[in-house]
Amino acid sequence: MKNIRNFFFILVFVVSGNMKAQEIISISKASVLDKITEQNLMLKISQEEFNKAKAEYRQTNAVYLPNITASHTGISTTNPLMAFGSKLNQEILTAADFNPVLLNNPKQTQNFATKIEIQQPLINIDGIYQRKAAKSKMKAMSLQTERVADYLMLEVEKAYMQLQLAYKGVYVLEAALKTAKANAELAKNNFQKGYLQRADVLLVEVRVTEVKNHLQTAKSNVQNASDYLSFLMNNKGYVVYHPTDSLTIQSFVVTSGKISNNRADIKAMSLVSNAYKAMNKADQMSFLPRLNAFGSYELYDNKIFQANANGYLIGAQLSWDIFKGSKRFGKNQQSKAEYEKSKLEYDQYLSKSNLELNKAKRVLIDAENKLKLTKLALEQSEEALRIRFNRYKEGLEKTTDLLGAETQYAQKQLEYYQTIFEYNYAQSYLQFLTKE
């Protein structure tokens, strides 16, 4: 039992030592933005989505560019038709080869053919519209990547302010703990002098314990905020960050008070709708014929990788899929429904964005009013605490009243800093919504 207890104490000592030795790094908001631009996984995923759309667009170059293939084929045959045709391609036919006996029962014939084929699209209307759709999708993904970057900037503002707020909480509670301990010493002295009862001393000691618990929670909030910043920066080392500047009231510039159709995500939605429109047009154009040119250059011999005979073939093909069951009709109806759906989704997204904007404006007004009231309440609670503390030292105030005033002052400090956070974030979010 003694060994187990000793092991437990050693384990607690090691863990405590690791916590104390945990690295604390000062970090600025600008450096967070730089690291997120380089390392954030969400941004990298968005960029790869754009690369994927770009690659899909490049595939549509096949509408204009030729398809070129090369092959080398070797056969050995006694098939009458194949044997005669192989000799004919090799340009080695003689009069003796027209002997009916040899024509019907040819000897084993070898043929090696090298063939280069070219297929060149000339008129492919549905492919052209498919290319337009792919281009619109690529542009939409580029704008979506831009909007992801805007969102990450907003997240950095929020996460960095959360870190600042967490440190403000630690600061307030450390000051409250210092005051609570001083009050505890004063209460003990007054108790020894007979001015206070034991119950009053216990109340003060309970207050010290409560503040310690709140302080521990505040320190955990610092770690949580640091962990989230590490996640945003894709930093796998869980360190404790310390902001280089403190939480203060900020004023952001909002260029306009309305949603712009040029905002990256809204413009992307419009381009997506254009892509569906182009796909619907492509399905309609699939009813038209296609014109393609083709050609080949062929080399023949009865020995491998030889070319004693050659020839070429060029031509053009007009093909028309007149009827393919009802597949094309159904596909056309499907793409038309998708296009109509995309238009409705665009209108809905725009309406929802305006709804969010109106809500954000009201939140900012409420936060501004709350900021004024919490500041006034903080000043009043500070003055009330000063008066009660002076009266308490003279024995004119109850211990419970002093503790109540002290608790209220700490709460008003925390509320004030929380309101600063809400006010600053409300401005940042409004700026995010109205960005063009």
Summary of the structure (lengths in Angstrom):
residues: 436
radius of gyration: 39.8
end to end distance: 69.2
largest distance: 139.8
contacts: 1278
relative contact order: 0.13
helix: 69%
strand: 13%
